[in-house]
């Protein structure tokens, strides 16, 4: 191999190394973003699940109260503002469906997410479903909460 080829080979190898290292090291996040999904271990995320479940049940109870009061258009964010959730817990979903003609139930879904920092992606979630039977004639109103479950690395 001639000297020119050797030098060219070293230059090409160096350029590829710098290019690849530059791509791998180009993290655009800042330290102020807080922990990311990869910064939290699975054990840390699992530890957040019981509190998420408790908050999801609390929000579902709030939804039952709103439905029982006849407010099928209740705003979940407004309810959570009046009843703050635990630190890093955010309302991911609050959906109320009108009374079903076939079952007579008003149904709803609540999902609470764990986000390590404001604006970051959810790393864990808990979901609960609500069923409310409106009072009809001599039948009293009746509400139930069914906890759906929790999940890691899943948003609502």
Beta strands, then each sheet from edge to edge (+ up, - down):
strand 1: 89-97
strand 2: 105-114
strand 3: 124-133
strand 4: 142-152
sheet 1: 1+ 2- 3+ 4-
end
